[in-house]
Every structure is written in structure tokens, then in C-alpha cells.
Amino acid sequence: MQTQLLLVSNSTVFGRGYLDHVAEELRELLRGVRRVLFVPYALFDMDAYAAKARARFAALGIALDSIHDVAPERRPAAVQQAEALFIGGGNTFRLLNALYCDDLLVPIRERFAQGMPYVGSSAGANVAGPTIKTTKDMPIVQPPSFDALGLFPFQISPHFLDPDPNSRHMGETQEERIIQFLEENTTPVVGLREGSWIVQCGEVAELRGPLPARTFRRGRDPFEAAPGTDLVRLLRS
């Protein structure tokens, strides 16, 4: 079965270029794909963002079209015709709000169900889950709902940071905020550290990259999932 879903914690890791750390995963996921449709809504300067993504995908031998260059009324149709979709990072609230404004959630779900590959980085990974309630971003705009695409069965918390034992910062840690989420919600959460990613093929979602993921389930202690772990099997057990 072909890989359908690539969820990346961050698009750039220290010392490497844009998406370099997942270049081989992109080649595998997009084998046979000639053109990718890019969604740059998470950043304000969409022209510059699209140019950056276009150059990166050109190095992979894949053309990239940005949905913001399509007339608004034609954007759902553009998704329906896309060979593959890439949603980049930035502000998750801005991104989800724009997806609602352009009526793109249903077309994306439909094309994904038909086998379209989906790549999401940072905010793009956030919106692949059931909701965006575990994002770290500020709500700079108010989307109609926190409900997201639901392509991946669990909440994603990209850029997961462990508490620094030497820090004097007294604010809440990311782990504490996720635990608070689970006081009010039941969906498990994957704390995806930078440099890590998830590859889903059918019902198997494998954690990849150099670092474990911090996973959270209501009523259970947080658990470190090692690279190679099937997160679906783990979090549904």
C-alpha cells in the first residue's frame, strides 16, 4: 500500500536547508507525482512562501502550484484535481481559518480518501489531526471552528519541547498544557520533537527521525515512543 501521509514537526532543522531532513521521504511519498498543490495560508507573505517551496520541490524534480494563485471560486476544484497536497507551516489559526474561508476542508478529505498523498509541516501537521487544540500558536484570527481535517486520528503537537531543568522560567511547559487538554478531551496527543516526522500508510503510522515522541493518553502517564513505533497501534492499545 502506498504511503499517503507525511507529517513533519518542522520544515528546517539546524544546519540544514528547507525540508532537507525529509527529502528522501518526500521522494518516496511523491514517486510518480508530477505536480504538487501547495497551501501557503499559514504565512502572511504567500508569494515568497510559494517561491521557497517551489524551488525546493523543483530540486526533487516536481513542479509546484500554489493555491493562492488560483481564483478563490476555483480553489476547491484545484484540490479535487491535485495529484498531491503540501500544507506548510506558520500560524495554525490563520491556516485553518483560510481553509474554512475557501471551503477546502471537504475537498481535501475527499481527495485524501481517494489516495491523494498529503504532506503537512508544523501547522500543516496540526491541521491534519482532528482539531488544532494542541497547537502552540497564538490565535491571531478566529476560525469558525477548531475542528480540522481529521486525516490523522490523533492530535499533533509539533515542536515539542522538553522542560529545561536549568531554566528559571516559571510558566507552563508544553507537557503541562497537553495534560490540561486531556482533562477536557479524550483524543491522544503526539508530542512531535523537532527533526521528527510521521509516515502513515493505511492503518500504520510510523514515527521516524532521530528522536522519540512524547505521547499522551488520558488517565495514563506520558510515554516515550521510540522511532519505528506504530503510533496507531500504541495509542489505540
C-alpha positions in Angstrom: 0.0 0.0 0.0 1.3 3.4 -0.9 2.2 6.0 1.8 -0.4 8.7 2.0 0.6 10.9 4.9 3.8 12.7 5.9 3.6 14.9 9.0 6.7 16.8 9.8 7.3 18.6 13.1 9.4 21.4 11.5 10.4 22.2 7.9 14.0 23.2 8.8 16.4 21.7 11.3 19.6 23.4 12.5 22.4 23.3 9.9 20.3 22.1 7.0 18.1 23.6 4.3 14.4 23.7 3.8 12.9 20.2 4.1 16.3 18.7 3.6 15.9 16.3 6.5 12.8 14.7 4.9 13.9 14.8 1.3 14.1 11.1 0.9 10.6 10.7 2.5 9.3 13.2 0.0 10.8 11.4 -2.9 9.2 8.1 -1.7 5.8 9.6 -1.0 5.7 11.6 -4.2 7.1 8.9 -6.5 5.3 9.3 -9.9 3.8 12.7 -8.9 4.5 15.4 -11.5 2.9 18.4 -9.7 2.1 19.3 -6.1 -0.5 21.7 -5.0 0.9 24.0 -2.2 -1.2 25.7 0.5 0.8 28.7 1.9 -2.0 30.2 4.0 -0.2 29.9 7.3 2.2 32.8 6.4 1.3 36.4 5.5 3.7 36.7 2.5 2.3 33.8 0.4 4.2 34.8 -2.7 7.6 34.5 -1.0 6.5 31.3 0.7 5.3 29.7 -2.5 8.6 30.7 -4.3 10.6 29.0 -1.5 8.5 25.8 -1.7 8.6 25.8 -5.5 12.4 25.9 -5.5 12.7 23.1 -3.0 10.3 20.8 -5.0 12.0 21.7 -8.2 15.2 20.2 -6.8 13.2 17.0 -6.3 12.0 17.1 -10.0 8.5 18.0 -9.1 6.5 21.1 -10.2 4.6 23.1 -7.6 1.5 25.2 -8.0 0.3 27.4 -5.1 -3.4 27.5 -4.4 -3.3 31.2 -3.6 -2.6 31.9 -7.3 -5.9 30.2 -8.2 -9.1 32.3 -8.3 -11.0 31.8 -5.0 -14.0 30.2 -6.6 -11.7 27.6 -8.4 -9.8 26.5 -5.3 -12.0 23.6 -4.3 -11.8 22.3 -7.8 -8.0 22.7 -7.8 -7.8 20.4 -4.7 -10.1 17.9 -6.4 -7.6 17.8 -9.4 -4.4 17.8 -7.3 -2.0 14.8 -7.6 -0.6 15.6 -4.1 -1.0 18.3 -1.5 1.6 20.1 0.7 0.4 22.4 3.5 3.3 24.4 5.0 3.9 25.8 8.5 3.3 29.1 10.1 0.3 30.2 12.2 -2.2 27.3 12.7 -5.2 29.6 13.4 -4.6 31.7 10.2 -4.2 28.5 8.2 -7.4 26.8 9.4 -9.4 30.0 9.1 -8.3 30.3 5.4 -9.2 26.6 4.8 -12.7 27.3 6.1 -13.0 30.6 4.1 -12.1 28.8 0.9 -14.3 25.7 1.6 -11.3 23.4 1.3 -11.7 21.0 4.2 -14.2 18.7 2.5 -12.4 18.6 -0.9 -9.1 17.8 0.9 -10.8 15.0 2.9 -12.4 13.6 -0.2 -9.1 13.6 -2.3 -7.2 12.0 0.6 -9.8 9.3 0.8 -9.2 8.7 -2.9 -5.5 8.2 -2.3 -4.0 11.7 -2.7 -0.7 12.0 -0.8 -0.7 14.7 1.9 2.4 16.4 3.3 2.0 18.7 6.3 4.8 20.6 8.1 4.3 22.2 11.5 0.9 24.0 11.2 0.2 21.7 8.2 0.7 18.8 10.5 -1.5 20.3 13.1 -4.5 20.7 10.8 -4.1 17.0 9.7 -5.4 15.9 13.1 -8.9 16.0 14.5 -8.6 19.6 15.9 -6.0 22.3 16.3 -6.5 22.4 20.1 -2.9 21.3 20.8 -1.1 24.0 18.7 1.4 26.3 20.3 0.4 29.2 18.1 -1.3 32.4 19.2 -5.0 32.8 17.9 -4.2 35.8 15.7 -7.5 35.1 13.9 -10.6 33.2 14.9 -11.6 30.3 12.6 -15.2 29.2 12.6 -14.2 26.0 14.4 -11.2 24.3 15.9 -12.2 21.2 14.0 -9.6 20.3 11.4 -9.1 17.8 8.6 -9.1 14.6 10.7 -6.8 12.7 8.2 -4.7 11.5 11.2 -6.6 10.0 14.1 -4.6 11.8 16.9 -3.7 15.3 18.0 -0.3 16.5 16.8 1.7 18.9 19.0 4.7 19.9 16.7 7.9 21.5 18.0 7.5 19.6 21.3 10.0 21.0 23.8 11.1 19.2 27.0 11.4 21.3 30.2 14.9 22.7 30.7 15.9 21.8 34.2 18.3 24.8 34.3 15.7 27.4 33.2 14.2 29.9 35.7 11.1 30.2 33.5 8.1 29.6 35.7 5.4 29.4 33.1 3.6 26.2 32.0 5.5 23.7 30.0 4.2 22.2 26.8 3.7 18.9 28.6 1.5 20.6 31.3 -0.6 22.2 28.6 -1.2 18.9 26.8 -2.2 17.3 30.2 -4.7 20.2 30.6 -6.0 19.4 27.1 -6.6 15.8 28.2 -8.5 17.0 31.3 -11.2 18.2 28.9 -10.7 15.9 25.9 -10.0 12.2 25.2 -8.1 12.2 21.9 -4.5 11.0 22.4 -1.7 13.5 21.6 1.7 13.0 19.9 4.3 15.5 21.1 6.5 15.6 17.9 10.0 16.8 18.6 11.8 18.9 16.0 13.6 16.8 13.4 11.0 14.0 13.7 8.1 13.1 11.4 5.3 10.6 11.0 4.7 8.4 7.9 1.2 6.8 7.6 0.4 4.0 5.2 -3.0 2.6 5.6 -3.6 1.9 9.3 0.1 2.1 10.2 1.6 5.4 11.3 5.3 5.0 11.9 7.4 7.6 13.9 10.6 8.4 12.1 13.6 10.6 12.6 16.3 10.6 15.3 14.2 11.3 18.4 11.4 9.6 20.3 8.0 11.3 20.5 6.3 12.1 23.8 2.8 10.5 23.7 -0.1 11.3 26.0 -3.3 9.5 26.8 -6.0 10.5 29.2 -5.6 8.7 32.5 -2.1 7.4 31.8 1.4 8.6 32.3 3.2 10.2 29.3 5.1 7.6 27.3 8.2 7.9 25.1 7.6 6.3 21.7 10.8 5.2 20.0 11.5 5.8 16.3 9.9 2.9 14.4 6.9 2.8 16.7 3.5 2.3 15.1 1.6 5.2 16.8 -1.8 3.9 15.8 -1.2 0.6 17.5 0.4 2.2 20.5 -2.2 4.8 21.1 -5.2 2.5 20.5 -3.9 -0.2 22.8 
